[in-house]
Amino acid sequence: MSQKTMSNKKMIRPLTLTSSAALAAVSVFAFAGPASAETTVDEPSSFTSAFTVMATPEQVLNADAVATPGEAGAAGTFNFRVNSDLDIICYDISLTGVTGDYASPAKTATHIHQAAVGKAGPPRIAFPNPAPVGDGPRTSSGCLQGPFTTGILANGVDTGDGFTLKALEADPAAFAGDSHTASFTAGVVRGQLSQVPVGGLQTGGGATAAAAETSTGVSVLPIAFGAAALVAAAGVVLYRRRAAQS
């Protein structure tokens, strides 16, 4: 059996949900140029946690944590699958209703920031910007392995320096996903990370409770995840059905 087949059976790939976070002030974080340390890698055969984000314009804050709405009608879905033992994060990012070119003092304009609800904070991981640039949907998918860099310096140190995915797993609510454009430099959309089950288990951050499963083996998300989790659950069902038919 190939590694790809094994991966399809072991992991849950949520299909939609995004987040965005306000970019840290340029006055605090100096532009560090297009530095790069993370490595593009193949998807691992298993994951220790998974997260999804619903990114909307209304959640965007500026660097002073002041509400600064992004582009009206825009939306983003950021789905992350993490293997913290290998420090690998796989991403599926989709933006809709976003217009204009990307812009950011970081090396890309699409990030995970360490920023809780209502807070601004530095970027910790920079992802390839969803493409193509235009009026239609934009997407970006792949896997990155640390150490991570963002191209932003705080006190002479890149804001990705020393960051590991175990920190994200320990407190996912303290992180947000976003993307920035020339017209919406604080963020075009933003949303907080919300954890979802992997392989029927609520993993990461020390959680061990198993999610209930239907007779078909599809995980049922706990009610506490709310509407966002229900959307992710629908994506899980669709993904598994497609995997079974392939």
SERO-4910 file (N, C-alpha, C, O; in steps of 0.05 Angstrom, whole numbers):
BEGIN
 pado doro    nc1    nc2    nc3   cac1   cac2   cac3    cc1    cc2    cc3    oc1    oc2    oc3
  Met    A     17    -24      0      0      0      0     18     25      0     37     26     15
  Ser    A     12     45    -17     29     68    -19     25     87      5      4     86     18
  Gln    A     45    104     10     44    123     31     20    142     27      7    150     47
  Lys    A     15    150      2     -7    168     -4    -34    156      4    -51    169     15
  Thr    A    -37    130     -2    -62    116      5    -65    115     35    -87    120     46
  Met    A    -43    108     49    -44    108     78    -52    135     89    -67    137    108
  Ser    A    -41    157     78    -46    184     87    -76    190     85    -88    202    103
  Asn    A    -88    182     61   -116    188     57   -133    174     77   -154    185     85
  Lys    A   -125    151     87   -141    136    106   -138    147    134   -156    144    150
  Lys    A   -115    158    140   -109    165    168   -117    193    175   -122    198    199
  Met    A   -118    212    156   -122    239    164   -148    250    154   -159    241    134
  Ile    A   -158    270    169   -182    284    161   -174    311    149   -158    325    161
  Arg    A   -184    317    126   -177    342    112   -202    360    113   -219    357     95
  Pro    A   -205    378    132   -228    396    132   -227    412    106   -205    419     96
  Leu    A   -250    419     94   -251    430     68   -253    461     68   -243    474     49
  Thr    A   -267    472     88   -269    501     87   -270    513    115   -281    502    134
  Leu    A   -260    536    117   -260    553    140   -234    569    141   -212    558    137
  Thr    A   -235    596    147   -212    613    146   -207    631    170   -225    633    187
  Ser    A   -185    644    171   -180    663    192   -162    684    182   -147    680    163
  Ser    A   -162    708    195   -144    729    189   -136    744    213   -152    747    232
  Ala    A   -111    754    214   -103    769    238    -89    794    230    -76    795    209
  Ala    A    -91    815    246    -79    841    240    -49    839    239    -37    826    256
  Leu    A    -38    851    219     -8    851    216      4    869    237     -6    891    242
  Ala    A     25    860    250     38    876    271     49    902    259     57    902    236
  Ala    A     50    922    275     58    949    265     86    949    254    104    936    266
  Val    A     89    963    232    116    965    220    134    980    239    158    977    238
  Ser    A    122    998    255    139   1013    273    151    995    295    171   1002    307
  Val    A    138    972    300    149    954    320    165    932    307    186    924    318
  Phe    A    156    922    284    169    900    271    182    910    245    168    919    227
  Ala    A    208    909    244    222    920    220    221    899    198    221    875    203
  Phe    A    221    909    173    221    892    150    248    878    148    269    891    148
  Ala    A    248    851    146    273    836    146    281    825    119    301    811    117
  Gly    A    265    831     98    272    820     72    261    792     68    249    781     86
  Pro    A    267    781     45    255    755     37    270    731     49    276    712     34
  Ala    A    275    731     75    289    708     87    271    683     86    247    686     86
  Ser    A    283    660     85    267    635     84    283    613     98    306    609     93
  Ala    A    269    599    116    282    576    129    265    551    127    276    529    124
  Glu    A    238    555    127    221    531    125    225    516     99    233    528     79
  Thr    A    220    490    100    224    473     77    197    462     67    180    454     83
  Thr    A    193    463     41    170    451     29    174    421     29    194    410     19
  Val    A    154    406     40    157    377     44    132    363     35    111    376     31
  Asp    A    134    337     32    110    321     26     93    318     51    102    322     73
  Glu    A     68    312     46     49    308     69     57    283     85     62    262     73
  Pro    A     59    285    111     66    262    127     42    242    128     20    249    119
  Ser    A     48    218    138     27    197    138      7    200    161    -13    187    161
  Ser    A     13    218    180     -5    222    202     -2    250    213     17    264    208
  Phe    A    -22    258    229    -22    285    241    -29    283    271    -43    265    279
  Thr    A    -18    302    286    -24    303    314    -47    322    321    -58    320    343
  Ser    A    -55    339    303    -77    358    308    -86    370    281    -72    368    261
  Ala    A   -110    382    282   -120    396    258   -136    420    267   -149    420    289
  Phe    A   -136    440    251   -149    466    258   -163    477    233   -154    473    211
  Thr    A   -184    492    238   -197    506    216   -204    534    225   -207    540    249
  Val    A   -207    552    205   -212    580    211   -232    591    191   -230    586    167
  Met    A   -252    606    201   -270    621    184   -261    650    186   -263    663    206
  Ala    A   -250    660    164   -239    687    163   -259    706    150   -270    700    128
  Thr    A   -264    728    163   -283    748    152   -271    776    155   -253    780    171
  Pro    A   -282    795    140   -271    822    142   -276    835    169   -260    851    179
  Glu    A   -298    827    182   -306    840    207   -287    834    230   -286    849    250
  Gln    A   -271    813    228   -253    805    250   -226    819    249   -209    815    267
  Val    A   -221    834    228   -194    846    224   -190    869    244   -207    885    249
  Leu    A   -165    869    255   -156    890    273   -131    902    262   -116    888    247
  Asn    A   -125    927    269    -99    938    261    -78    932    283    -84    917    302
  Ala    A    -55    942    280    -33    935    298    -37    946    326    -24    937    345
  Asp    A    -56    964    329    -63    975    356    -88    961    367   -100    970    387
  Ala    A    -96    939    354   -119    923    363   -145    938    360   -165    933    374
  Val    A   -146    957    341   -170    972    335   -184    959    311   -171    952    292
  Ala    A   -210    955    313   -225    943    292   -221    958    266   -226    982    264
  Thr    A   -212    944    245   -206    956    219   -216    937    198   -201    922    186
  Pro    A   -242    938    192   -254    918    174   -240    915    147   -231    935    136
  Gly    A   -238    890    138   -226    885    112   -246    889     90   -265    905     92
  Glu    A   -241    875     68   -257    880     44   -285    868     47   -289    844     52
  Ala    A   -305    885     43   -333    876     45   -339    853     25   -332    855      2
  Gly    A   -352    832     35   -359    810     18   -337    789     15   -342    767      4
  Ala    A   -314    794     26   -292    775     24   -295    753     45   -308    758     66
  Ala    A   -283    730     40   -284    708     60   -259    691     55   -248    690     34
  Gly    A   -251    677     76   -228    659     74   -233    634     90   -247    634    110
  Thr    A   -221    612     80   -221    587     95   -192    578     97   -179    573     77
  Phe    A   -183    574    121   -156    565    127   -159    538    141   -170    537    163
  Asn    A   -149    517    129   -149    490    142   -120    481    146   -104    482    128
  Phe    A   -114    473    171    -87    466    178    -87    438    189   -104    431    206
  Arg    A    -67    421    181    -63    395    193    -34    395    202    -15    401    187
  Val    A    -30    387    227     -4    390    240      7    364    249     -7    347    261
  Asn    A     33    360    244     48    338    257     69    353    273     91    360    263
  Ser    A     64    357    299     82    373    315    108    358    322    128    370    329
  Asp    A    107    331    320    132    316    325    152    321    303    177    321    309
  Leu    A    143    325    279    161    332    256    162    361    250    177    370    233
  Asp    A    146    377    265    144    406    260    135    412    231    147    429    218
  Ile    A    115    397    222    104    401    195     76    411    197     60    400    213
  Ile    A     69    431    181     42    441    179     33    440    150     47    451    132
  Cys    A     11    426    145     -1    425    118    -24    444    117    -39    446    137
  Tyr    A    -28    458     95    -48    480     94    -64    478     68    -54    470     47
  Asp    A    -89    485     71   -107    488     48   -121    515     53   -138    517     71
  Ile    A   -114    535     37   -124    562     42   -140    571     17   -131    567     -6
  Ser    A   -163    582     22   -180    592      0   -191    619      7   -201    624     29
  Leu    A   -189    638    -12   -200    665     -9   -220    670    -31   -215    663    -54
  Thr    A   -242    682    -24   -262    690    -44   -270    719    -39   -269    728    -16
  Gly    A   -277    733    -60   -285    760    -58   -263    780    -52   -268    803    -44
  Val    A   -238    771    -55   -215    787    -50   -205    799    -76   -202    785    -96
  Thr    A   -200    825    -77   -191    838   -101   -164    852    -96   -157    858    -73
  Gly    A   -149    857   -117   -124    872   -115   -101    854   -108   -104    831   -101
  Asp    A    -77    866   -109    -52    852   -104    -48    849    -74    -59    864    -57
  Tyr    A    -32    829    -66    -24    826    -39     -3    847    -31     11    858    -48
  Ala    A     -2    853     -5     18    872      5     23    866     34      4    864     50
  Ser    A     49    865     42     56    860     69     86    865     72    101    859     54
  Pro    A     95    876     95    123    878    100    136    850    106    161    848    105
  Ala    A    120    830    111    131    803    114    137    791     86    132    804     66
  Lys    A    149    767     86    158    756     60    135    746     43    138    743     19
  Thr    A    112    741     56     87    736     41     65    752     56     70    764     77
  Ala    A     41    752     45     19    767     57     -2    750     70    -23    759     77
  Thr    A      4    724     74    -15    705     85     -2    691    109     19    678    106
  His    A    -14    693    133      0    685    157    -17    671    178    -41    672    177
  Ile    A     -3    658    197    -14    653    224      0    673    242     25    674    244
  His    A    -17    688    257     -6    707    277    -11    695    305    -31    681    309
  Gln    A      6    702    323      0    696    351    -16    719    362     -5    739    371
  Ala    A    -43    716    360    -61    738    367    -88    726    375   -101    714    359
  Ala    A    -95    730    400   -121    720    410   -143    738    400   -138    759    387
  Val    A   -168    731    405   -191    747    397   -188    775    408   -184    779    432
  Gly    A   -192    795    391   -190    823    400   -162    833    404   -159    855    414
  Lys    A   -142    817    397   -114    825    401    -99    825    375   -106    811    356
  Ala    A    -78    842    374    -59    841    352    -35    826    361    -30    823    385
  Gly    A    -20    816    342      4    801    349     21    794    325     12    798    302
  Pro    A     45    786    329     65    781    307     58    757    291     46    738    301
  Pro    A     66    757    265     63    732    249     84    712    259    106    719    266
  Arg    A     76    686    258     94    664    266    101    646    242    122    635    241
  Ile    A     82    644    223     87    628    199     76    644    175     54    655    177
  Ala    A     91    645    154     83    657    129     78    636    108     95    619    103
  Phe    A     54    636     95     47    616     75     47    628     47     44    653     44
  Pro    A     51    612     27     48    622     -1     21    635     -4      1    624      4
  Asn    A     20    658    -17     -6    672    -21    -24    656    -40    -14    646    -61
  Pro    A    -49    653    -34    -68    640    -52    -68    654    -80    -65    678    -81
  Ala    A    -71    638   -100    -69    648   -128    -92    635   -144   -104    616   -136
  Pro    A    -98    647   -168    -85    671   -180    -96    697   -169   -119    697   -159
  Val    A    -80    718   -172    -90    745   -164   -111    753   -185   -105    753   -209
  Gly    A   -134    761   -176   -156    768   -194   -181    770   -179   -181    770   -154
  Asp    A   -204    770   -193   -229    773   -179   -242    746   -172   -262    745   -158
  Gly    A   -230    724   -181   -241    698   -175   -229    686   -150   -214    699   -136
  Pro    A   -237    661   -144   -226    647   -120   -196    644   -122   -184    641   -144
  Arg    A   -183    645    -99   -154    642    -97   -148    619    -78   -161    617    -57
  Thr    A   -130    601    -85   -124    578    -68    -94    574    -65    -78    582    -82
  Ser    A    -87    561    -43    -59    553    -38    -59    529    -20    -73    528      0
  Ser    A    -43    508    -28    -42    483    -12    -13    473    -12      2    478    -31
  Gly    A     -6    459      9     21    447     11     28    441     40     11    442     57
  Cys    A     53    435     44     63    429     71     90    443     76    107    443     58
  Leu    A     94    454     99    119    467    107    129    455    132    114    447    150
  Gln    A    156    453    134    169    442    158    187    464    169    202    477    155
  Gly    A    186    467    196    203    487    209    232    479    208    239    457    201
  Pro    A    249    498    216    243    523    230    230    544    211    236    544    187
  Phe    A    213    561    222    198    580    207    209    608    208    222    616    228
  Thr    A    205    623    187    212    651    186    190    667    173    174    656    157
  Thr    A    188    692    180    167    709    169    178    733    153    163    745    137
  Gly    A    203    739    157    214    763    144    209    788    160    216    810    151
  Ile    A    197    786    183    192    809    201    210    807    225    212    785    238
  Leu    A    224    829    232    241    829    255    229    843    279    217    865    275
  Ala    A    231    832    302    223    845    327    248    844    345    257    823    353
  Asn    A    258    868    352    283    870    368    305    855    355    322    842    368
  Gly    A    307    856    328    328    844    313    325    814    308    343    802    297
  Val    A    303    802    317    298    773    313    274    768    297    253    781    301
  Asp    A    276    750    277    253    743    261    230    733    279    235    717    298
  Thr    A    205    741    273    183    733    291    176    704    289    160    693    305
  Gly    A    187    690    269    183    661    268    205    645    283    203    621    287
  Asp    A    226    659    291    249    646    303    241    632    329    230    645    347
  Gly    A    247    607    332    242    592    356    213    582    359    207    568    377
  Phe    A    196    590    340    168    581    342    165    552    333    177    545    312
  Thr    A    151    536    347    146    509    340    116    504    340    101    518    353
  Leu    A    107    483    326     79    477    325     67    466    351     43    466    354
  Lys    A     84    457    369     74    449    395     62    473    410     44    470    426
  Ala    A     73    497    405     62    521    418     34    526    407     16    535    422
  Leu    A     30    522    382      3    526    370    -16    505    381    -39    512    388
  Glu    A     -8    480    384    -25    460    395    -32    465    424    -54    458    433
  Ala    A    -14    477    439    -19    482    467    -40    503    472    -54    502    493
  Asp    A    -44    522    453    -64    543    457    -74    554    430    -67    576    423
  Pro    A    -88    538    415    -96    546    388   -113    571    387   -111    587    368
  Ala    A   -129    577    408   -145    601    409   -129    626    410   -139    648    405
  Ala    A   -103    624    416    -85    647    417    -74    654    389    -57    671    387
  Phe    A    -83    640    368    -72    644    341    -95    650    322   -118    642    325
  Ala    A    -88    666    301   -107    674    281    -94    672    253    -69    674    251
  Gly    A   -110    667    233   -100    667    206   -110    691    191   -133    700    196
  Asp    A    -94    702    172   -104    725    157    -88    727    131    -69    713    126
  Ser    A    -97    746    115    -83    754     90    -86    784     87   -106    796     96
  His    A    -67    796     73    -66    825     71    -64    834     41    -50    821     25
  Thr    A    -77    855     34    -75    866      7    -67    895      8    -66    907     29
  Ala    A    -61    906    -15    -52    934    -17    -73    953     -7    -67    974      5
  Ser    A    -99    946    -11   -121    963     -3   -129    958     26   -142    975     38
  Phe    A   -121    935     37   -129    928     64   -104    917     78   -101    893     82
  Thr    A    -86    935     85    -60    927     96    -63    915    124    -46    899    131
  Ala    A    -83    923    139    -86    911    165    -96    882    163    -92    866    181
  Gly    A   -109    876    141   -119    849    136   -144    851    118   -161    868    123
  Val    A   -145    833     99   -170    833     82   -191    815     95   -215    820     93
  Val    A   -182    794    109   -199    777    125   -182    766    148   -158    764    147
  Arg    A   -196    758    170   -182    747    193   -201    727    207   -225    730    206
  Gly    A   -190    708    221   -206    689    237   -188    673    256   -164    669    251
  Gln    A   -200    665    279   -185    650    299   -184    620    292   -203    609    280
  Leu    A   -163    607    301   -160    578    297   -180    564    316   -182    571    339
  Ser    A   -193    544    305   -211    527    321   -203    498    316   -200    489    293
  Gln    A   -198    483    337   -189    455    334   -211    437    326   -234    439    335
  Val    A   -205    418    309   -224    397    300   -211    370    304   -186    368    305
  Pro    A   -227    348    306   -215    322    311   -199    312    288   -203    319    264
  Val    A   -179    295    294   -163    281    274   -167    251    279   -162    242    302
  Gly    A   -176    236    259   -179    207    262   -198    199    284   -194    178    297
  Gly    A   -218    216    289   -238    210    310   -229    218    337   -244    212    357
  Leu    A   -205    230    341   -196    238    367   -193    268    369   -185    281    349
  Gln    A   -199    279    391   -194    307    397   -165    309    406   -159    304    430
  Thr    A   -147    317    388   -118    315    394   -106    343    397   -119    363    391
  Gly    A    -81    343    407    -67    368    410    -74    382    435    -97    379    445
  Gly    A    -57    398    446    -62    414    469    -69    398    494    -81    408    513
  Gly    A    -60    372    494    -64    356    517    -91    342    518    -97    327    537
  Ala    A   -109    347    499   -136    335    499   -134    306    490   -119    299    472
  Thr    A   -151    289    503   -150    261    496   -178    249    491   -180    226    484
  Ala    A   -199    265    495   -226    254    493   -231    246    464   -226    261    445
  Ala    A   -243    222    460   -249    212    433   -276    224    424   -294    227    440
  Ala    A   -277    231    399   -302    240    387   -319    216    381   -309    195    375
  Ala    A   -346    220    384   -364    198    377   -362    192    348   -356    210    332
  Glu    A   -368    167    340   -367    159    312   -393    146    304   -406    132    320
  Thr    A   -401    151    279   -425    139    269   -418    110    262   -394    102    262
  Ser    A   -438     95    254   -433     67    247   -417     64    222   -406     43    216
  Thr    A   -415     86    206   -399     86    182   -370     94    187   -354     93    169
  Gly    A   -364    100    212   -336    107    219   -329    136    215   -306    144    218
  Val    A   -349    153    210   -344    181    206   -346    195    233   -366    192    247
  Ser    A   -326    211    240   -326    224    266   -348    245    268   -354    259    249
  Val    A   -361    246    291   -381    266    296   -369    287    315   -360    280    337
  Leu    A   -368    312    306   -355    333    322   -372    340    346   -397    340    344
  Pro    A   -359    345    369   -374    353    393   -390    378    388   -382    395    372
  Ile    A   -413    381    401   -431    404    397   -416    430    404   -422    451    393
  Ala    A   -397    429    422   -383    453    431   -369    467    408   -363    491    410
  Phe    A   -363    453    386   -350    466    364   -368    485    349   -359    503    335
  Gly    A   -395    482    352   -414    501    340   -416    499    310   -409    478    299
  Ala    A   -425    521    298   -431    520    269   -406    515    253   -407    501    232
  Ala    A   -383    526    261   -359    522    245   -352    493    244   -343    483    223
  Ala    A   -356    478    266   -349    450    266   -368    434    249   -360    414    236
  Leu    A   -394    443    247   -413    429    230   -405    431    201   -408    412    185
  Val    A   -395    454    193   -386    457    165   -362    439    160   -361    426    140
  Ala    A   -343    439    179   -320    421    176   -328    392    175   -316    377    160
  Ala    A   -348    384    191   -357    357    191   -368    349    164   -363    327    154
  Ala    A   -383    367    151   -393    361    124   -370    357    105   -371    339     88
  Gly    A   -349    373    108   -325    370     91   -312    343     95   -303    330     76
  Val    A   -311    334    121   -299    308    127   -314    286    114   -302    268    102
  Val    A   -341    287    115   -357    266    103   -352    264     73   -348    243     62
  Leu    A   -352    288     60   -347    289     32   -320    278     25   -317    263      6
  Tyr    A   -299    286     40   -272    277     35   -270    247     37   -258    234     19
  Arg    A   -281    236     58   -279    207     62   -294    192     40   -284    170     31
  Arg    A   -317    202     32   -331    188     10   -314    188    -15   -313    168    -30
  Arg    A   -302    211    -21   -285    212    -45   -261    193    -43   -254    180    -62
  Ala    A   -249    193    -19   -226    175    -15   -234    146    -18   -219    130    -29
  Ala    A   -258    139     -9   -267    111    -11   -272    103    -40   -269     80    -48
  Gln    A   -280    123    -57   -286    117    -85   -261    117   -102   -261    106   -124
  Ser    A   -239    128    -92   -214    131   -108   -198    105   -108   -177    104   -121
***
